[in-house]
Amino acid sequence: MRTHRRLLFTGLLLFAGLLTLAWVAYQPATIPVDSIAEEPYYQNPALLEQAWANPVATAYRDGFEYQINW
């Protein structure tokens, strides 16, 4: 009876180890993303005014609300 428990425990431990190894091996690679905050066009007042002058933007300019993420 004791041998069966040891075999069961060893098998479960091996299975958990294999699942962990598979989970680590198949993680997607992270892709570095460059921030636009360092670009000269980021929040450029002249470009923002030009964007708000577009027909669709003028429809939302007065009633546009930003989403607040807590």
N, CA, C and O atoms as CSV, one atom per row, in Angstrom:
chain,resi,resn,atom,element,x,y,z
A,1,MET,N,N,0.822,-1.195,0.000
A,1,MET,CA,C,0.000,0.000,0.000
A,1,MET,C,C,0.867,1.260,0.000
A,1,MET,O,O,0.569,2.221,-0.709
A,2,ARG,N,N,1.926,1.253,0.787
A,2,ARG,CA,C,2.823,2.384,0.876
A,2,ARG,C,C,3.524,2.612,-0.463
A,2,ARG,O,O,3.749,3.758,-0.853
A,3,THR,N,N,3.870,1.536,-1.170
A,3,THR,CA,C,4.539,1.639,-2.465
A,3,THR,C,C,3.617,2.283,-3.495
A,3,THR,O,O,4.065,3.071,-4.328
A,4,HIS,N,N,2.343,1.950,-3.438
A,4,HIS,CA,C,1.380,2.537,-4.373
A,4,HIS,C,C,1.271,4.055,-4.179
A,4,HIS,O,O,1.184,4.814,-5.144
A,5,ARG,N,N,1.278,4.474,-2.920
A,5,ARG,CA,C,1.198,5.906,-2.642
A,5,ARG,C,C,2.435,6.626,-3.149
A,5,ARG,O,O,2.341,7.723,-3.699
A,6,ARG,N,N,3.592,6.009,-2.965
A,6,ARG,CA,C,4.825,6.627,-3.452
A,6,ARG,C,C,4.827,6.727,-4.975
A,6,ARG,O,O,5.233,7.743,-5.538
A,7,LEU,N,N,4.368,5.663,-5.636
A,7,LEU,CA,C,4.295,5.694,-7.093
A,7,LEU,C,C,3.293,6.749,-7.567
A,7,LEU,O,O,3.558,7.474,-8.525
A,8,LEU,N,N,2.159,6.831,-6.904
A,8,LEU,CA,C,1.157,7.823,-7.265
A,8,LEU,C,C,1.702,9.232,-7.053
A,8,LEU,O,O,1.546,10.097,-7.914
A,9,PHE,N,N,2.340,9.460,-5.908
A,9,PHE,CA,C,2.909,10.764,-5.626
A,9,PHE,C,C,3.997,11.115,-6.635
A,9,PHE,O,O,4.055,12.247,-7.115
A,10,THR,N,N,4.850,10.165,-6.957
A,10,THR,CA,C,5.925,10.396,-7.931
A,10,THR,C,C,5.340,10.689,-9.309
A,10,THR,O,O,5.819,11.576,-10.015
A,11,GLY,N,N,4.313,9.950,-9.689
A,11,GLY,CA,C,3.673,10.172,-10.980
A,11,GLY,C,C,3.029,11.545,-11.065
A,11,GLY,O,O,3.161,12.234,-12.077
A,12,LEU,N,N,2.328,11.950,-10.000
A,12,LEU,CA,C,1.708,13.276,-9.979
A,12,LEU,C,C,2.753,14.385,-10.003
A,12,LEU,O,O,2.570,15.406,-10.667
A,13,LEU,N,N,3.836,14.182,-9.283
A,13,LEU,CA,C,4.915,15.165,-9.273
A,13,LEU,C,C,5.551,15.277,-10.645
A,13,LEU,O,O,5.849,16.381,-11.099
A,14,LEU,N,N,5.762,14.165,-11.305
A,14,LEU,CA,C,6.333,14.162,-12.651
A,14,LEU,C,C,5.381,14.825,-13.642
A,14,LEU,O,O,5.814,15.596,-14.498
A,15,PHE,N,N,4.100,14.531,-13.531
A,15,PHE,CA,C,3.108,15.132,-14.407
A,15,PHE,C,C,3.056,16.651,-14.217
A,15,PHE,O,O,2.997,17.397,-15.194
A,16,ALA,N,N,3.077,17.105,-12.963
A,16,ALA,CA,C,3.065,18.539,-12.682
A,16,ALA,C,C,4.324,19.202,-13.233
A,16,ALA,O,O,4.262,20.318,-13.749
A,17,GLY,N,N,5.457,18.529,-13.128
A,17,GLY,CA,C,6.697,19.065,-13.667
A,17,GLY,C,C,6.649,19.178,-15.177
A,17,GLY,O,O,7.119,20.167,-15.739
A,18,LEU,N,N,6.093,18.185,-15.838
A,18,LEU,CA,C,5.975,18.228,-17.295
A,18,LEU,C,C,5.010,19.324,-17.747
A,18,LEU,O,O,5.260,20.000,-18.745
A,19,LEU,N,N,3.921,19.499,-17.021
A,19,LEU,CA,C,2.994,20.582,-17.351
A,19,LEU,C,C,3.654,21.947,-17.189
A,19,LEU,O,O,3.470,22.835,-18.021
A,20,THR,N,N,4.416,22.108,-16.123
A,20,THR,CA,C,5.127,23.369,-15.907
A,20,THR,C,C,6.146,23.608,-17.006
A,20,THR,O,O,6.266,24.729,-17.502
A,21,LEU,N,N,6.868,22.593,-17.388
A,21,LEU,CA,C,7.861,22.713,-18.448
A,21,LEU,C,C,7.196,23.070,-19.776
A,21,LEU,O,O,7.706,23.913,-20.514
A,22,ALA,N,N,6.073,22.445,-20.083
A,22,ALA,CA,C,5.356,22.748,-21.324
A,22,ALA,C,C,4.820,24.170,-21.296
A,22,ALA,O,O,4.845,24.860,-22.315
A,23,TRP,N,N,4.335,24.616,-20.138
A,23,TRP,CA,C,3.803,25.971,-20.019
A,23,TRP,C,C,4.905,27.000,-20.239
A,23,TRP,O,O,4.684,28.004,-20.917
A,24,VAL,N,N,6.072,26.771,-19.685
A,24,VAL,CA,C,7.195,27.699,-19.837
A,24,VAL,C,C,7.715,27.670,-21.272
A,24,VAL,O,O,8.072,28.713,-21.819
A,25,ALA,N,N,7.761,26.499,-21.881
A,25,ALA,CA,C,8.323,26.366,-23.225
A,25,ALA,C,C,7.454,27.025,-24.287
A,25,ALA,O,O,7.976,27.490,-25.300
A,26,TYR,N,N,6.151,27.077,-24.081
A,26,TYR,CA,C,5.253,27.596,-25.112
A,26,TYR,C,C,4.719,28.988,-24.809
A,26,TYR,O,O,3.684,29.378,-25.350
A,27,GLN,N,N,5.398,29.741,-23.961
A,27,GLN,CA,C,5.009,31.129,-23.719
A,27,GLN,C,C,5.365,31.966,-24.940
A,27,GLN,O,O,6.441,31.783,-25.510
A,28,PRO,N,N,4.494,32.877,-25.354
A,28,PRO,CA,C,4.823,33.721,-26.504
A,28,PRO,C,C,5.971,34.665,-26.161
A,28,PRO,O,O,6.091,35.137,-25.031
A,29,ALA,N,N,6.796,34.925,-27.140
A,29,ALA,CA,C,7.918,35.835,-26.952
A,29,ALA,C,C,7.400,37.263,-26.830
A,29,ALA,O,O,6.484,37.660,-27.550
A,30,THR,N,N,7.977,38.018,-25.933
A,30,THR,CA,C,7.569,39.412,-25.793
A,30,THR,C,C,8.229,40.242,-26.887
A,30,THR,O,O,9.388,40.029,-27.244
A,31,ILE,N,N,7.479,41.170,-27.393
A,31,ILE,CA,C,7.953,42.025,-28.473
A,31,ILE,C,C,8.175,43.420,-27.897
A,31,ILE,O,O,7.244,44.013,-27.352
A,32,PRO,N,N,9.388,43.952,-28.007
A,32,PRO,CA,C,9.605,45.300,-27.479
A,32,PRO,C,C,8.834,46.336,-28.294
A,32,PRO,O,O,8.792,46.278,-29.523
A,33,VAL,N,N,8.236,47.268,-27.593
A,33,VAL,CA,C,7.430,48.302,-28.236
A,33,VAL,C,C,8.058,49.655,-27.923
A,33,VAL,O,O,8.313,49.979,-26.763
A,34,ASP,N,N,8.302,50.432,-28.959
A,34,ASP,CA,C,8.855,51.770,-28.780
A,34,ASP,C,C,7.729,52.734,-28.412
A,34,ASP,O,O,6.641,52.674,-28.984
A,35,SER,N,N,7.991,53.605,-27.472
A,35,SER,CA,C,7.004,54.586,-27.050
A,35,SER,C,C,6.951,55.732,-28.055
A,35,SER,O,O,7.980,56.176,-28.565
A,36,ILE,N,N,5.733,56.205,-28.333
A,36,ILE,CA,C,5.601,57.344,-29.249
A,36,ILE,C,C,5.830,58.657,-28.519
A,36,ILE,O,O,5.910,59.707,-29.156
A,37,ALA,N,N,5.938,58.620,-27.202
A,37,ALA,CA,C,6.105,59.849,-26.427
A,37,ALA,C,C,7.403,60.568,-26.769
A,37,ALA,O,O,7.527,61.766,-26.514
A,38,GLU,N,N,8.361,59.866,-27.334
A,38,GLU,CA,C,9.637,60.485,-27.691
A,38,GLU,C,C,9.658,61.000,-29.130
A,38,GLU,O,O,10.652,61.584,-29.561
A,39,GLU,N,N,8.586,60.794,-29.866
A,39,GLU,CA,C,8.526,61.231,-31.265
A,39,GLU,C,C,8.124,62.704,-31.339
A,39,GLU,O,O,7.374,63.179,-30.486
A,40,PRO,N,N,8.610,63.431,-32.342
A,40,PRO,CA,C,8.298,64.865,-32.427
A,40,PRO,C,C,6.827,65.154,-32.722
A,40,PRO,O,O,6.351,66.251,-32.426
A,41,TYR,N,N,6.104,64.208,-33.290
A,41,TYR,CA,C,4.697,64.438,-33.614
A,41,TYR,C,C,3.758,64.147,-32.446
A,41,TYR,O,O,2.562,64.424,-32.535
A,42,TYR,N,N,4.279,63.597,-31.361
A,42,TYR,CA,C,3.434,63.225,-30.223
A,42,TYR,C,C,2.902,64.483,-29.543
A,42,TYR,O,O,3.679,65.302,-29.052
A,43,GLN,N,N,1.613,64.632,-29.515
A,43,GLN,CA,C,0.891,65.749,-28.914
A,43,GLN,C,C,1.381,67.108,-29.426
A,43,GLN,O,O,1.442,68.081,-28.675
A,44,ASN,N,N,1.724,67.156,-30.697
A,44,ASN,CA,C,2.111,68.406,-31.348
A,44,ASN,C,C,0.844,69.260,-31.474
A,44,ASN,O,O,-0.125,68.824,-32.095
A,45,PRO,N,N,0.833,70.462,-30.899
A,45,PRO,CA,C,-0.406,71.272,-30.919
A,45,PRO,C,C,-0.927,71.558,-32.321
A,45,PRO,O,O,-2.138,71.554,-32.538
A,46,ALA,N,N,-0.044,71.804,-33.267
A,46,ALA,CA,C,-0.499,72.098,-34.630
A,46,ALA,C,C,-1.144,70.865,-35.265
A,46,ALA,O,O,-2.160,70.978,-35.952
A,47,LEU,N,N,-0.561,69.700,-35.038
A,47,LEU,CA,C,-1.145,68.471,-35.598
A,47,LEU,C,C,-2.456,68.108,-34.904
A,47,LEU,O,O,-3.376,67.593,-35.540
A,48,LEU,N,N,-2.541,68.376,-33.598
A,48,LEU,CA,C,-3.796,68.101,-32.894
A,48,LEU,C,C,-4.921,68.996,-33.407
A,48,LEU,O,O,-6.047,68.533,-33.586
A,49,GLU,N,N,-4.629,70.258,-33.641
A,49,GLU,CA,C,-5.646,71.151,-34.194
A,49,GLU,C,C,-6.079,70.705,-35.584
A,49,GLU,O,O,-7.256,70.782,-35.936
A,50,GLN,N,N,-5.114,70.239,-36.367
A,50,GLN,CA,C,-5.434,69.742,-37.712
A,50,GLN,C,C,-6.315,68.501,-37.607
A,50,GLN,O,O,-7.251,68.335,-38.389
A,51,ALA,N,N,-6.022,67.639,-36.656
A,51,ALA,CA,C,-6.833,66.427,-36.476
A,51,ALA,C,C,-8.243,66.769,-36.015
A,51,ALA,O,O,-9.210,66.183,-36.503
A,52,TRP,N,N,-8.377,67.721,-35.070
A,52,TRP,CA,C,-9.698,68.104,-34.586
A,52,TRP,C,C,-10.505,68.841,-35.645
A,52,TRP,O,O,-11.724,68.956,-35.513
A,53,ALA,N,N,-9.855,69.346,-36.694
A,53,ALA,CA,C,-10.560,70.038,-37.769
A,53,ALA,C,C,-11.216,69.075,-38.761
A,53,ALA,O,O,-12.018,69.506,-39.590
A,54,ASN,N,N,-10.895,67.797,-38.694
A,54,ASN,CA,C,-11.514,66.814,-39.581
A,54,ASN,C,C,-13.017,66.742,-39.318
A,54,ASN,O,O,-13.450,66.964,-38.187
A,55,PRO,N,N,-13.819,66.436,-40.338
A,55,PRO,CA,C,-15.282,66.436,-40.178
A,55,PRO,C,C,-15.785,65.511,-39.066
A,55,PRO,O,O,-16.687,65.891,-38.320
A,56,VAL,N,N,-15.238,64.346,-38.944
A,56,VAL,CA,C,-15.714,63.422,-37.913
A,56,VAL,C,C,-15.327,63.933,-36.533
A,56,VAL,O,O,-16.113,63.835,-35.591
A,57,ALA,N,N,-14.123,64.478,-36.410
A,57,ALA,CA,C,-13.660,64.969,-35.112
A,57,ALA,C,C,-14.482,66.158,-34.641
A,57,ALA,O,O,-14.712,66.309,-33.441
A,58,THR,N,N,-14.928,67.003,-35.558
A,58,THR,CA,C,-15.727,68.162,-35.147
A,58,THR,C,C,-17.061,67.740,-34.540
A,58,THR,O,O,-17.627,68.462,-33.719
A,59,ALA,N,N,-17.560,66.585,-34.938
A,59,ALA,CA,C,-18.816,66.091,-34.374
A,59,ALA,C,C,-18.651,65.669,-32.917
A,59,ALA,O,O,-19.628,65.672,-32.168
A,60,TYR,N,N,-17.445,65.309,-32.503
A,60,TYR,CA,C,-17.210,64.807,-31.149
A,60,TYR,C,C,-16.448,65.779,-30.261
A,60,TYR,O,O,-16.289,65.513,-29.070
A,61,ARG,N,N,-15.978,66.879,-30.793
A,61,ARG,CA,C,-15.089,67.762,-30.030
A,61,ARG,C,C,-15.720,68.265,-28.732
A,61,ARG,O,O,-15.062,68.253,-27.691
A,62,ASP,N,N,-16.950,68.695,-28.768
A,62,ASP,CA,C,-17.571,69.260,-27.564
A,62,ASP,C,C,-18.020,68.195,-26.570
A,62,ASP,O,O,-17.976,68.425,-25.362
A,63,GLY,N,N,-18.446,67.048,-27.051
A,63,GLY,CA,C,-18.988,66.030,-26.154
A,63,GLY,C,C,-18.083,64.837,-25.947
A,63,GLY,O,O,-18.538,63.770,-25.534
A,64,PHE,N,N,-16.812,65.009,-26.231
A,64,PHE,CA,C,-15.894,63.871,-26.124
A,64,PHE,C,C,-15.460,63.691,-24.679
A,64,PHE,O,O,-14.998,64.638,-24.042
A,65,GLU,N,N,-15.607,62.473,-24.160
A,65,GLU,CA,C,-15.176,62.162,-22.804
A,65,GLU,C,C,-14.131,61.060,-22.858
A,65,GLU,O,O,-14.292,60.065,-23.565
A,66,TYR,N,N,-13.072,61.250,-22.108
A,66,TYR,CA,C,-12.029,60.250,-22.025
A,66,TYR,C,C,-12.449,59.168,-21.046
A,66,TYR,O,O,-13.145,59.431,-20.065
A,67,GLN,N,N,-12.016,57.952,-21.328
A,67,GLN,CA,C,-12.324,56.840,-20.444
A,67,GLN,C,C,-11.372,56.888,-19.247
A,67,GLN,O,O,-10.161,57.036,-19.413
A,68,ILE,N,N,-11.915,56.766,-18.072
A,68,ILE,CA,C,-11.107,56.788,-16.860
A,68,ILE,C,C,-10.866,55.342,-16.444
A,68,ILE,O,O,-11.814,54.603,-16.174
A,69,ASN,N,N,-9.631,54.949,-16.394
A,69,ASN,CA,C,-9.269,53.602,-15.955
A,69,ASN,C,C,-8.666,53.682,-14.560
A,69,ASN,O,O,-7.631,54.316,-14.356
A,70,TRP,N,N,-9.305,53.050,-13.625
A,70,TRP,CA,C,-8.793,53.057,-12.270
A,70,TRP,C,C,-7.790,51.991,-12.185
A,70,TRP,O,O,-7.197,51.784,-11.127
